[in-house]
Amino acid sequence: MREIFGKAHSGERIILDGTAFKDCKFNKCELVFGASGGVTLDHCTFTDCSWTFMDAAERTLGFLTAFYKLDSALVERTFENIRRGTHEQPPAPPV
């Protein structure tokens, strides 16, 4: 993974995949994530940035959007796990 330390980015389109950003500043940037590699955003700041999801990341969001219409509780539990910092999915409650 390549590493970028303490850089100020402004008005750039930045592909995040495969990069560790540490102590960086992003101002009016388009941040792009495709889920093709890991990303670290450590002590970074973001001002007026937009986020773009492509490839596998875009498909994952599409899947979650479609699945939300079928079982919103499962998607909400998934997001709750993300808030807690875990990837494990608890079993669905009995119906």
Legacy VTK file of the C-alpha trace (Angstrom):
# vtk DataFile Version 3.0
C-alpha trace
ASCII
DATASET POLYDATA
POINTS 95 float
0.000 0.000 0.000
1.416 3.381 -0.891
1.486 6.029 1.829
0.915 9.764 1.633
1.759 11.879 4.684
0.726 15.457 5.467
-0.285 16.497 1.972
-2.887 19.196 1.269
-5.114 18.247 -1.665
-7.349 20.850 -3.282
-9.749 20.483 -6.207
-8.422 17.036 -7.108
-10.061 13.754 -8.087
-8.342 11.203 -5.851
-8.596 7.424 -6.169
-8.416 6.140 -2.600
-7.910 2.417 -3.262
-4.534 1.040 -2.236
-3.416 4.164 -0.383
-2.853 5.143 3.243
-3.406 8.856 3.812
-2.078 10.203 7.110
-2.484 13.778 8.355
-3.740 14.909 4.947
-6.166 17.714 4.153
-8.754 17.407 1.402
-10.459 20.572 0.177
-13.105 20.482 -2.569
-11.870 17.091 -3.759
-13.751 14.217 -5.343
-12.782 11.132 -3.341
-13.267 7.914 -5.310
-13.501 4.436 -3.781
-13.781 1.298 -5.891
-13.083 -1.392 -3.255
-10.137 -2.773 -5.226
-7.681 -2.197 -2.386
-7.486 -1.148 1.209
-7.699 2.485 2.291
-6.484 4.237 5.421
-7.650 7.757 6.304
-5.765 8.541 9.506
-6.153 11.998 11.071
-7.325 13.516 7.784
-9.687 16.464 7.368
-12.299 16.936 4.657
-13.786 20.261 3.567
-16.523 20.440 0.933
-15.555 17.100 -0.652
-17.721 14.702 -2.631
-17.560 10.909 -2.551
-17.853 8.662 -5.594
-18.225 4.893 -5.396
-17.317 2.818 -8.452
-16.859 -0.810 -9.453
-17.269 -3.228 -6.494
-18.076 -0.402 -4.065
-20.844 0.895 -6.342
-22.264 -2.616 -6.761
-22.233 -3.152 -2.974
-24.182 0.061 -2.409
-26.618 -0.968 -5.158
-27.103 -4.339 -3.469
-27.719 -2.715 -0.073
-30.183 -0.263 -1.627
-32.154 -3.071 -3.304
-31.984 -5.309 -0.220
-33.222 -2.452 1.978
-36.536 -2.631 0.117
-36.797 -6.328 1.024
-35.470 -6.337 4.591
-34.679 -2.882 5.941
-34.069 -4.293 9.440
-31.174 -6.433 8.189
-29.540 -3.443 6.517
-30.084 -1.311 9.637
-28.455 -4.031 11.780
-25.539 -4.085 9.348
-25.073 -0.328 9.763
-25.349 -0.674 13.528
-22.507 -3.219 13.396
-20.470 -0.730 11.390
-21.085 1.922 14.068
-19.877 -0.551 16.700
-16.803 -1.405 14.626
-17.664 -5.029 13.941
-18.302 -6.848 10.669
-20.256 -9.703 12.216
-23.932 -9.905 11.393
-26.150 -11.033 14.293
-28.816 -13.586 13.452
-32.152 -12.219 12.341
-34.839 -12.211 15.026
-37.434 -14.989 14.795
-40.453 -14.167 12.678
LINES 1 96
95 0 1 2 3 4 5 6 7 8 9 10 11 12 13 14 15 16 17 18 19 20 21 22 23 24 25 26 27 28 29 30 31 32 33 34 35 36 37 38 39 40 41 42 43 44 45 46 47 48 49 50 51 52 53 54 55 56 57 58 59 60 61 62 63 64 65 66 67 68 69 70 71 72 73 74 75 76 77 78 79 80 81 82 83 84 85 86 87 88 89 90 91 92 93 94
